[in-house]
Amino acid sequence: MDLEVSPNLTIPASELQWKFSRASGPGGQHVNTSDSRVQLTWSVTESAALTDDQRTRLLTGLGRRLVGGAITVTVSERRSQLRNRESALGGLADLVRGALAPPAPVRRPTRPTRGSARRHSAAKKLRSETKQRRQRPTGE
C-alpha cells in the first residue's frame, strides 16, 4: 500500500521497510507472544519518488532525525499491530509533510503605534497607583 504524503509525493510501498518486535506495556499474556511494536523506515537518500529539490529540503528539514539518510518511526501505542502500522504510516507522512512545507515568511519587526504606547503607559501608571494605595501609610 503506497503512502500518499501530498498531491506531489507518494511513497511507494516497495521503499518502506517494516520491522516488528514485542512491545512492553498493556496487553497481559498476549503482549508476550505477539510482535505488536512497529518500526517503519524510509530511506530519503535512496528514494526514487523524490525530486532533487524535495530531497534537499527533506535532508535539511529532517537533519537530526535522519540516521544514515533514512528516517525511522517507531510506534507501540496500541495493542494491535495493525493499528500501530496505521499510526506509523500517519506519523511518517506528518514528518515528511512538515519537512516539505515551505518556510514561514520572515517577520519584519514593527514599532508600536503611538496610541498603543500611550495605552501601555497609562496602564502601567494605573497599576503603579493601585499598588501605592495598598502600602501602609508612613507616620510622618
Helices and strands as residue ranges (DSSP letters): E 3-6, E 9-11, G 13-15, E 16-21, G 28-32, E 37-43, H 52-61, G 63-65, E 70-75, H 81-100, H 114-134
